[in-house]
Amino acid sequence: MAALDRVKVLVLGDSGVGKSSLVHLLCQNQVLGNPSWTVGCSVDVRIHDYKEGTPEEKTYYIELWDVGGSVGSATSVKSTRAVFYNLLNGIILVHDLTNKKSSQNLYRWSLEALNRDVAPTGVLVTNGDYDREQFADNQIPLLVIGTKLDQIPETKRNEVLTRTAFLAEDFNAEEINLDCTNPRYLAAGSSNAVKLSRFFDKVIEKRYFLRDGNQVCNFT
């Protein structure tokens, strides 16, 4: 059997938001029973059928790189993390829906990964306002995933999900909200599963079908 082509997708977000649980669910279709802190980076693989059900269908490996650490880490630690950012094809930004700060920090995580050779200047977050221009020209596909949906009281759910919808809009990304301890949120045919598949298709297209800068691919 011929080796499968592969793409590299970073999974970024604050410590404790559930990145390892998410990656385990995505790759093993199982709940991670005893999650632990990720030191450095952990890599797992998901098999994905690009354009499933069409004549263009092809199977790829999706490498999910779960990067540990904290936005507030020392410069030396950030430099170490930069090794994992090489040759990335897509980014999944993970935040805890019950922790607003983890949502705000996604801007810093994305900037660190997308501009790893540039020292950030100025303040990204000022009274809840973000400089969207820093992400306007980004060509790397992004997906925003909110975890711990089950822990939001029903009375506050609309408020929280409205706020996070604006977050995804800032990144020009689709949004998935789920509970990593319940596989039904990613059940085949669900809206979340469709969004996830669409994101992986976009990552593959960017990697393998846009080699010529003059090519244009429609992702709608």
Accessible surface in RSA format (square Angstrom, percent):
REM  Atomic radii and reference values for relative SASA: ProtOr
REM  Chains: A
REM  Algorithm: Lee & Richards
REM  Probe-radius: 1.40
REM  Slices: 20
REM RES _ NUM      All-atoms   Total-Side   Main-Chain    Non-polar    All polar
REM                ABS   REL    ABS   REL    ABS   REL    ABS   REL    ABS   REL
RES MET A   1   217.72 112.8 127.10  84.1  90.62 215.8 104.95  89.2 112.77 149.4
RES ALA A   2    87.33  80.3  63.85  98.5  23.48  53.4  74.88 105.4  12.45  33.0
RES ALA A   3   101.66  93.5  65.64 101.3  36.02  81.9  75.69 106.6  25.96  68.8
RES LEU A   4    34.72  19.3  24.48  17.5  10.24  25.7  26.56  18.7   8.16  22.0
RES ASP A   5    53.09  37.2  47.46  47.2   5.63  13.3   5.07  11.9  48.02  47.9
RES ARG A   6   108.86  45.7 103.35  52.7   5.51  13.1  41.86  57.2  67.00  40.6
RES VAL A   7     1.92   1.3   0.00   0.0   1.92   4.6   1.92   1.7   0.00   0.0
RES LYS A   8    22.44  10.9  21.95  13.5   0.50   1.2  14.88  13.4   7.56   8.1
RES VAL A   9     0.00   0.0   0.00   0.0   0.00   0.0   0.00   0.0   0.00   0.0
RES LEU A  10     0.00   0.0   0.00   0.0   0.00   0.0   0.00   0.0   0.00   0.0
RES VAL A  11     0.00   0.0   0.00   0.0   0.00   0.0   0.00   0.0   0.00   0.0
RES LEU A  12     0.00   0.0   0.00   0.0   0.00   0.0   0.00   0.0   0.00   0.0
RES GLY A  13     0.00   0.0   0.00   N/A   0.00   0.0   0.00   0.0   0.00   0.0
RES ASP A  14    22.18  15.5  22.14  22.0   0.03   0.1  12.41  29.2   9.77   9.7
RES SER A  15    54.72  46.2  33.07  44.1  21.65  49.9  22.55  48.0  32.17  45.1
RES GLY A  16    38.24  47.2   0.00   N/A  38.24  47.2  23.89  65.6  14.35  32.1
RES VAL A  17     3.38   2.2   3.33   3.0   0.05   0.1   3.33   2.9   0.05   0.1
RES GLY A  18    21.05  26.0   0.00   N/A  21.05  26.0  19.07  52.3   1.98   4.4
RES LYS A  19    14.00   6.8  11.21   6.9   2.79   6.6   2.74   2.5  11.25  12.0
RES SER A  20    28.30  23.9  22.30  29.8   6.00  13.8  17.62  37.5  10.69  15.0
RES SER A  21    16.75  14.2  16.31  21.8   0.43   1.0   6.75  14.4   9.99  14.0
RES LEU A  22     0.00   0.0   0.00   0.0   0.00   0.0   0.00   0.0   0.00   0.0
RES VAL A  23     8.15   5.4   8.15   7.4   0.00   0.0   8.15   7.1   0.00   0.0
RES HIS A  24    45.11  24.7  43.92  30.5   1.18   3.0  28.58  29.5  16.52  19.2
RES LEU A  25     4.46   2.5   1.11   0.8   3.35   8.4   1.11   0.8   3.35   9.0
RES LEU A  26     6.07   3.4   0.32   0.2   5.75  14.5   0.76   0.5   5.31  14.3
RES CYS A  27    23.63  17.9   0.00   0.0  23.63  55.5   0.06   0.1  23.58  25.4
RES GLN A  28    80.93  45.3  63.80  46.6  17.14  40.8  12.08  25.7  68.86  52.2
RES ASN A  29   113.98  78.6 103.60 100.1  10.38  25.0  27.97  67.3  86.01  83.1
RES GLN A  30   111.32  62.2 107.87  78.8   3.44   8.2  27.37  58.3  83.95  63.7
RES VAL A  31    60.39  39.7  41.40  37.5  18.98  45.7  41.44  36.0  18.94  51.4
RES LEU A  32    47.58  26.5  39.93  28.6   7.65  19.2  40.15  28.2   7.42  20.0
RES GLY A  33    75.52  93.1   0.00   N/A  75.52  93.1  38.91 106.8  36.60  82.0
RES ASN A  34   134.15  92.5 118.61 114.6  15.55  37.4  32.25  77.6 101.90  98.5
RES PRO A  35    74.31  54.2  54.37  49.6  19.95  72.5  55.01  45.4  19.30 119.9
RES SER A  36    90.04  76.1  70.07  93.5  19.97  46.0  46.56  99.2  43.48  60.9
RES TRP A  37   183.36  73.6 166.20  80.4  17.16  40.3 137.35  73.2  46.01  74.6
RES THR A  38    33.10  23.5  11.92  12.1  21.18  50.5  11.85  15.9  21.25  32.1
RES VAL A  39   140.57  92.5 115.59 104.6  24.98  60.2 118.66 103.1  21.91  59.4
RES GLY A  40    35.28  43.5   0.00   N/A  35.28  43.5  27.28  74.9   8.00  17.9
RES CYS A  41    33.42  25.3   3.41   3.8  30.02  70.5   3.38   8.6  30.05  32.4
RES SER A  42    58.74  49.6  53.10  70.9   5.64  13.0  23.87  50.8  34.87  48.9
RES VAL A  43    73.40  48.3  40.47  36.6  32.93  79.3  40.47  35.2  32.93  89.3
RES ASP A  44    38.89  27.2  36.21  36.0   2.68   6.3  10.71  25.2  28.19  28.1
RES VAL A  45    54.90  36.1  43.06  39.0  11.83  28.5  43.06  37.4  11.83  32.1
RES ARG A  46    62.45  26.2  61.14  31.2   1.32   3.1   7.90  10.8  54.56  33.1
RES ILE A  47   110.95  63.1  88.25  65.7  22.70  54.7  88.25  63.5  22.70  61.6
RES HIS A  48    10.79   5.9   8.65   6.0   2.14   5.5   4.52   4.7   6.26   7.3
RES ASP A  49    45.64  32.0  39.97  39.8   5.67  13.4   2.27   5.3  43.38  43.3
RES TYR A  50     8.10   3.8   8.10   4.6   0.00   0.0   3.29   2.5   4.81   5.9
RES LYS A  51    65.88  32.1  59.24  36.3   6.65  15.8  32.70  29.4  33.18  35.3
RES GLU A  52   124.74  71.6 100.37  75.9  24.37  58.0  24.34  47.1 100.40  82.0
RES GLY A  53    72.08  88.9   0.00   N/A  72.08  88.9  37.42 102.7  34.66  77.6
RES THR A  54    57.97  41.2  46.75  47.4  11.22  26.7  50.51  67.8   7.46  11.3
RES PRO A  55   145.27 105.9 101.65  92.7  43.62 158.6 115.12  95.0  30.15 187.4
RES GLU A  56   103.43  59.4  88.23  66.7  15.20  36.2  41.05  79.4  62.37  50.9
RES GLU A  57    79.44  45.6  55.37  41.9  24.07  57.3  15.40  29.8  64.04  52.3
RES LYS A  58    97.27  47.5  90.97  55.8   6.30  15.0  64.44  58.0  32.83  35.0
RES THR A  59    40.95  29.1  36.89  37.4   4.07   9.7  15.15  20.3  25.81  39.0
RES TYR A  60     2.19   1.0   2.19   1.2   0.00   0.0   0.00   0.0   2.19   2.7
RES TYR A  61    62.50  29.2  62.50  35.6   0.00   0.0  20.66  15.5  41.84  51.6
RES ILE A  62     0.00   0.0   0.00   0.0   0.00   0.0   0.00   0.0   0.00   0.0
RES GLU A  63    27.21  15.6  27.21  20.6   0.00   0.0   0.81   1.6  26.40  21.6
RES LEU A  64     0.00   0.0   0.00   0.0   0.00   0.0   0.00   0.0   0.00   0.0
RES TRP A  65    54.96  22.1  54.96  26.6   0.00   0.0  54.96  29.3   0.00   0.0
RES ASP A  66     3.31   2.3   3.31   3.3   0.00   0.0   1.12   2.6   2.19   2.2
RES VAL A  67     0.00   0.0   0.00   0.0   0.00   0.0   0.00   0.0   0.00   0.0
RES GLY A  68     5.63   6.9   0.00   N/A   5.63   6.9   3.69  10.1   1.94   4.3
RES GLY A  69    23.67  29.2   0.00   N/A  23.67  29.2  18.87  51.8   4.79  10.7
RES SER A  70    51.87  43.8  51.38  68.6   0.48   1.1  28.10  59.8  23.76  33.3
RES VAL A  71    20.94  13.8  18.65  16.9   2.29   5.5  18.73  16.3   2.21   6.0
RES GLY A  72    71.33  88.0   0.00   N/A  71.33  88.0  39.07 107.2  32.25  72.2
RES SER A  73    26.85  22.7   9.73  13.0  17.12  39.4  11.03  23.5  15.82  22.2
RES ALA A  74    63.24  58.1  46.14  71.2  17.10  38.9  57.60  81.1   5.64  14.9
RES THR A  75   109.87  78.1 103.93 105.4   5.95  14.2  67.04  90.0  42.84  64.8
RES SER A  76    77.96  65.9  66.22  88.4  11.74  27.1  54.77 116.6  23.20  32.5
RES VAL A  77    66.31  43.6  64.47  58.4   1.83   4.4  66.31  57.6   0.00   0.0
RES LYS A  78    74.14  36.2  71.80  44.1   2.34   5.6  25.58  23.0  48.55  51.7
RES SER A  79    67.92  57.4  53.86  71.9  14.05  32.4  36.63  78.0  31.29  43.8
RES THR A  80    85.04  60.5  78.97  80.1   6.07  14.5  59.56  80.0  25.48  38.5
RES ARG A  81     6.76   2.8   6.76   3.4   0.00   0.0   6.76   9.2   0.00   0.0
RES ALA A  82    26.81  24.6  25.16  38.8   1.64   3.7  25.44  35.8   1.36   3.6
RES VAL A  83    97.93  64.4  90.68  82.1   7.25  17.5  92.81  80.6   5.12  13.9
RES PHE A  84    37.14  18.6  36.99  22.9   0.16   0.4  37.14  22.5   0.00   0.0
RES TYR A  85     0.32   0.2   0.32   0.2   0.00   0.0   0.32   0.2   0.00   0.0
RES ASN A  86    68.88  47.5  68.07  65.8   0.80   1.9  17.85  43.0  51.02  49.3
RES LEU A  87   156.04  86.9 140.63 100.6  15.41  38.7 151.03 106.1   5.01  13.5
RES LEU A  88    17.97  10.0   6.29   4.5  11.67  29.3   6.29   4.4  11.67  31.4
RES ASN A  89    24.87  17.1  21.33  20.6   3.54   8.5   3.34   8.0  21.53  20.8
RES GLY A  90     0.00   0.0   0.00   N/A   0.00   0.0   0.00   0.0   0.00   0.0
RES ILE A  91     0.00   0.0   0.00   0.0   0.00   0.0   0.00   0.0   0.00   0.0
RES ILE A  92     0.00   0.0   0.00   0.0   0.00   0.0   0.00   0.0   0.00   0.0
RES LEU A  93     0.00   0.0   0.00   0.0   0.00   0.0   0.00   0.0   0.00   0.0
RES VAL A  94     0.00   0.0   0.00   0.0   0.00   0.0   0.00   0.0   0.00   0.0
RES HIS A  95     0.00   0.0   0.00   0.0   0.00   0.0   0.00   0.0   0.00   0.0
RES ASP A  96    11.11   7.8  10.99  10.9   0.12   0.3   0.43   1.0  10.68  10.6
RES LEU A  97     2.00   1.1   0.00   0.0   2.00   5.0   0.02   0.0   1.97   5.3
RES THR A  98    70.47  50.1  31.61  32.0  38.86  92.6  29.77  40.0  40.70  61.5
RES ASN A  99    65.45  45.1  61.54  59.5   3.91   9.4  12.71  30.6  52.75  51.0
RES LYS A 100   116.04  56.6 109.32  67.1   6.71  16.0  54.99  49.5  61.05  65.0
RES LYS A 101   139.98  68.3 136.39  83.7   3.59   8.5  79.33  71.4  60.65  64.6
RES SER A 102     0.03   0.0   0.00   0.0   0.03   0.1   0.00   0.0   0.03   0.0
RES SER A 103     4.16   3.5   4.16   5.6   0.00   0.0   4.06   8.6   0.10   0.1
RES GLN A 104    42.14  23.6  41.86  30.6   0.29   0.7   5.31  11.3  36.83  27.9
RES ASN A 105    18.17  12.5  18.11  17.5   0.06   0.1   0.06   0.1  18.11  17.5
RES LEU A 106     0.00   0.0   0.00   0.0   0.00   0.0   0.00   0.0   0.00   0.0
RES TYR A 107     1.86   0.9   1.86   1.1   0.00   0.0   1.16   0.9   0.71   0.9
RES ARG A 108    88.27  37.1  83.71  42.7   4.56  10.8  11.93  16.3  76.34  46.3
RES TRP A 109     0.48   0.2   0.20   0.1   0.29   0.7   0.48   0.3   0.00   0.0
RES SER A 110     0.00   0.0   0.00   0.0   0.00   0.0   0.00   0.0   0.00   0.0
RES LEU A 111    14.38   8.0  13.95  10.0   0.42   1.1  13.95   9.8   0.42   1.1
RES GLU A 112    26.97  15.5  23.20  17.5   3.78   9.0  21.31  41.2   5.67   4.6
RES ALA A 113     0.00   0.0   0.00   0.0   0.00   0.0   0.00   0.0   0.00   0.0
RES LEU A 114    41.04  22.9  15.04  10.8  26.00  65.4  17.07  12.0  23.97  64.5
RES ASN A 115    50.96  35.1  44.69  43.2   6.27  15.1   9.84  23.7  41.13  39.8
RES ARG A 116    94.35  39.6  65.40  33.3  28.95  68.9   9.97  13.6  84.39  51.1
RES ASP A 117   134.65  94.3  97.01  96.6  37.65  89.0  39.05  91.9  95.60  95.3
RES VAL A 118    95.75  63.0  86.87  78.6   8.87  21.4  90.50  78.6   5.24  14.2
RES ALA A 119    80.24  73.8  62.93  97.1  17.31  39.4  68.36  96.3  11.88  31.5
RES PRO A 120    88.46  64.5  61.24  55.8  27.22  99.0  67.26  55.5  21.20 131.8
RES THR A 121   123.67  88.0  99.10 100.5  24.57  58.5  71.69  96.3  51.98  78.6
RES GLY A 122    72.96  90.0   0.00   N/A  72.96  90.0  40.13 110.1  32.82  73.5
RES VAL A 123   104.45  68.7  78.73  71.3  25.72  62.0  79.62  69.2  24.83  67.3
RES LEU A 124    11.25   6.3   8.66   6.2   2.59   6.5   8.66   6.1   2.59   7.0
RES VAL A 125    34.72  22.8  24.45  22.1  10.27  24.7  24.45  21.2  10.27  27.9
RES THR A 126    73.85  52.5  69.90  70.9   3.95   9.4  61.59  82.7  12.26  18.5
RES ASN A 127   149.36 103.0 104.65 101.1  44.70 107.6  37.75  90.9 111.61 107.9
RES GLY A 128    37.79  46.6   0.00   N/A  37.79  46.6  18.41  50.5  19.38  43.4
RES ASP A 129   102.79  72.0  96.50  96.0   6.29  14.9  30.29  71.3  72.50  72.3
RES TYR A 130    53.25  24.9  30.14  17.1  23.12  60.2  23.59  17.7  29.67  36.6
RES ASP A 131    67.62  47.4  57.34  57.1  10.28  24.3  25.57  60.2  42.05  41.9
RES ARG A 132   121.12  50.9 115.59  58.9   5.53  13.2  39.27  53.7  81.84  49.6
RES GLU A 133   136.09  78.1 122.01  92.3  14.08  33.5  54.17 104.8  81.92  66.9
RES GLN A 134    67.90  38.0  38.87  28.4  29.03  69.1  28.25  60.1  39.65  30.1
RES PHE A 135    14.31   7.2   3.82   2.4  10.49  27.3   4.22   2.6  10.10  28.9
RES ALA A 136    68.94  63.4  29.37  45.3  39.57  90.0  41.04  57.8  27.90  73.9
RES ASP A 137   125.05  87.6 111.15 110.6  13.90  32.9  38.53  90.7  86.52  86.3
RES ASN A 138    44.28  30.5  13.51  13.1  30.77  74.1  13.97  33.6  30.31  29.3
RES GLN A 139   120.67  67.5 111.26  81.3   9.41  22.4  57.88 123.2  62.79  47.6
RES ILE A 140    45.86  26.1  42.44  31.6   3.42   8.2  42.79  30.8   3.06   8.3
RES PRO A 141     8.05   5.9   0.48   0.4   7.57  27.5   7.96   6.6   0.09   0.6
RES LEU A 142    13.47   7.5   2.13   1.5  11.34  28.5   2.13   1.5  11.34  30.5
RES LEU A 143     0.52   0.3   0.52   0.4   0.00   0.0   0.52   0.4   0.00   0.0
RES VAL A 144     0.00   0.0   0.00   0.0   0.00   0.0   0.00   0.0   0.00   0.0
RES ILE A 145     0.77   0.4   0.77   0.6   0.00   0.0   0.77   0.6   0.00   0.0
RES GLY A 146     0.00   0.0   0.00   N/A   0.00   0.0   0.00   0.0   0.00   0.0
RES THR A 147     1.60   1.1   1.60   1.6   0.00   0.0   1.60   2.2   0.00   0.0
RES LYS A 148    56.44  27.5  54.47  33.4   1.96   4.7  27.66  24.9  28.78  30.7
RES LEU A 149    16.70   9.3  16.70  11.9   0.00   0.0  16.70  11.7   0.00   0.0
RES ASP A 150    76.32  53.5  48.20  48.0  28.12  66.5  24.35  57.3  51.97  51.8
RES GLN A 151   108.81  60.8  82.98  60.6  25.83  61.5  30.90  65.8  77.91  59.1
RES ILE A 152     7.97   4.5   3.37   2.5   4.60  11.1   4.40   3.2   3.57   9.7
RES PRO A 153    76.15  55.5  63.61  58.0  12.55  45.6  75.79  62.6   0.36   2.2
RES GLU A 154   131.73  75.6 113.04  85.5  18.69  44.5  62.68 121.2  69.05  56.4
RES THR A 155   132.84  94.5  93.46  94.8  39.38  93.8  89.02 119.6  43.82  66.2
RES LYS A 156   119.39  58.2 119.31  73.2   0.08   0.2  62.20  56.0  57.19  60.9
RES ARG A 157    54.79  23.0  54.79  27.9   0.00   0.0  18.57  25.4  36.22  22.0
RES ASN A 158   122.64  84.6 120.94 116.9   1.69   4.1  32.28  77.7  90.36  87.3
RES GLU A 159   127.34  73.1 114.43  86.6  12.91  30.7  49.88  96.5  77.46  63.2
RES VAL A 160    19.36  12.7  19.26  17.4   0.10   0.2  19.36  16.8   0.00   0.0
RES LEU A 161    50.86  28.3  47.08  33.7   3.79   9.5  47.56  33.4   3.30   8.9
RES THR A 162    77.22  54.9  71.28  72.3   5.94  14.1  51.85  69.6  25.37  38.4
RES ARG A 163    67.51  28.3  59.73  30.4   7.78  18.5  46.49  63.5  21.02  12.7
RES THR A 164     0.34   0.2   0.07   0.1   0.27   0.6   0.34   0.5   0.00   0.0
RES ALA A 165    47.80  44.0  41.22  63.6   6.58  15.0  42.48  59.8   5.32  14.1
RES PHE A 166   116.94  58.5 116.64  72.2   0.30   0.8 116.80  70.8   0.14   0.4
RES LEU A 167    12.89   7.2   9.80   7.0   3.09   7.8  12.20   8.6   0.69   1.8
RES ALA A 168     5.04   4.6   5.04   7.8   0.00   0.0   5.04   7.1   0.00   0.0
RES GLU A 169   108.18  62.1  89.07  67.4  19.11  45.5  39.42  76.2  68.76  56.1
RES ASP A 170    17.04  11.9   6.02   6.0  11.02  26.1   0.76   1.8  16.28  16.2
RES PHE A 171     8.43   4.2   0.00   0.0   8.42  21.9   0.91   0.6   7.52  21.5
RES ASN A 172   137.73  95.0 119.20 115.2  18.54  44.6  31.79  76.5 105.95 102.4
RES ALA A 173    17.88  16.4   0.00   0.0  17.88  40.7   5.38   7.6  12.50  33.1
RES GLU A 174    63.87  36.7  55.56  42.0   8.30  19.8  41.27  79.8  22.59  18.4
RES GLU A 175    27.75  15.9  23.02  17.4   4.73  11.3   6.95  13.4  20.80  17.0
RES ILE A 176     0.78   0.4   0.05   0.0   0.72   1.7   0.78   0.6   0.00   0.0
RES ASN A 177    26.35  18.2  18.50  17.9   7.86  18.9   5.45  13.1  20.91  20.2
RES LEU A 178     0.12   0.1   0.12   0.1   0.00   0.0   0.12   0.1   0.00   0.0
RES ASP A 179    14.14   9.9  14.14  14.1   0.00   0.0   0.00   0.0  14.14  14.1
RES CYS A 180    10.80   8.2   8.22   9.2   2.59   6.1   8.14  20.6   2.66   2.9
RES THR A 181    93.07  66.2  75.32  76.4  17.76  42.3  62.64  84.1  30.44  46.0
RES ASN A 182    44.99  31.0  44.10  42.6   0.89   2.1   5.77  13.9  39.22  37.9
RES PRO A 183    54.05  39.4  50.13  45.7   3.92  14.3  50.42  41.6   3.63  22.5
RES ARG A 184   154.10  64.7 139.25  71.0  14.85  35.4  60.31  82.4  93.79  56.8
RES TYR A 185    36.44  17.0  31.65  18.0   4.79  12.5  22.28  16.7  14.16  17.5
RES LEU A 186    29.37  16.4  13.49   9.6  15.88  39.9  13.57   9.5  15.80  42.5
RES ALA A 187    46.87  43.1  37.93  58.5   8.94  20.3  46.87  66.0   0.00   0.0
RES ALA A 188   106.62  98.0  69.80 107.7  36.82  83.8  75.75 106.7  30.88  81.8
RES GLY A 189    70.83  87.3   0.00   N/A  70.83  87.3  36.07  99.0  34.76  77.8
RES SER A 190    34.13  28.8  22.62  30.2  11.51  26.5  33.29  70.9   0.84   1.2
RES SER A 191    79.99  67.6  66.05  88.1  13.94  32.1  45.25  96.4  34.74  48.7
RES ASN A 192    19.83  13.7  19.65  19.0   0.18   0.4   0.34   0.8  19.49  18.8
RES ALA A 193    20.86  19.2  15.76  24.3   5.10  11.6  16.92  23.8   3.94  10.4
RES VAL A 194    72.52  47.7  68.87  62.3   3.65   8.8  71.72  62.3   0.80   2.2
RES LYS A 195    58.12  28.4  58.12  35.7   0.00   0.0  22.58  20.3  35.54  37.9
RES LEU A 196     3.21   1.8   3.21   2.3   0.00   0.0   3.21   2.3   0.00   0.0
RES SER A 197    39.90  33.7  39.30  52.4   0.60   1.4  23.09  49.2  16.81  23.5
RES ARG A 198   101.28  42.5  96.38  49.1   4.90  11.7  43.91  60.0  57.37  34.8
RES PHE A 199     8.46   4.2   4.64   2.9   3.82   9.9   8.42   5.1   0.04   0.1
RES PHE A 200     0.01   0.0   0.01   0.0   0.00   0.0   0.01   0.0   0.00   0.0
RES ASP A 201    24.45  17.1  24.45  24.3   0.00   0.0   7.75  18.2  16.71  16.7
RES LYS A 202    63.52  31.0  62.77  38.5   0.75   1.8  15.31  13.8  48.21  51.3
RES VAL A 203     0.00   0.0   0.00   0.0   0.00   0.0   0.00   0.0   0.00   0.0
RES ILE A 204     0.00   0.0   0.00   0.0   0.00   0.0   0.00   0.0   0.00   0.0
RES GLU A 205    10.22   5.9  10.22   7.7   0.00   0.0   0.00   0.0  10.22   8.3
RES LYS A 206    59.89  29.2  43.93  27.0  15.96  38.0  23.16  20.8  36.72  39.1
RES ARG A 207    90.81  38.1  79.80  40.7  11.01  26.2  15.80  21.6  75.01  45.5
RES TYR A 208    34.13  15.9  24.19  13.8   9.93  25.8  17.75  13.3  16.38  20.2
RES PHE A 209    85.21  42.6  77.38  47.9   7.82  20.4  82.33  49.9   2.88   8.2
RES LEU A 210    39.87  22.2  23.30  16.7  16.56  41.6  23.47  16.5  16.39  44.1
RES ARG A 211   171.60  72.0 132.55  67.6  39.05  93.0  73.05  99.8  98.55  59.7
RES ASP A 212    72.56  50.8  64.45  64.1   8.11  19.2  27.08  63.7  45.48  45.4
RES GLY A 213    79.95  98.6   0.00   N/A  79.95  98.6  43.80 120.2  36.14  80.9
RES ASN A 214   134.93  93.0 109.24 105.6  25.69  61.9  30.30  72.9 104.63 101.1
RES GLN A 215    94.86  53.0  79.17  57.9  15.69  37.4  26.61  56.6  68.25  51.8
RES VAL A 216   144.33  95.0 107.95  97.7  36.38  87.7 111.19  96.6  33.14  89.9
RES CYS A 217    40.86  30.9  24.32  27.1  16.54  38.9   5.78  14.6  35.08  37.8
RES ASN A 218   114.15  78.7  87.36  84.4  26.79  64.5  39.12  94.2  75.03  72.5
RES PHE A 219    55.28  27.7  34.40  21.3  20.88  54.3  40.28  24.4  15.00  42.9
RES THR A 220   153.37 109.1  90.05  91.3  63.32 150.9 105.58 141.8  47.80  72.3
END  Absolute sums over single chains surface
CHAIN  1 A    11904.3       9236.6       2667.7       6239.8       5664.6
END  Absolute sums over all chains
TOTAL         11904.3       9236.6       2667.7       6239.8       5664.6
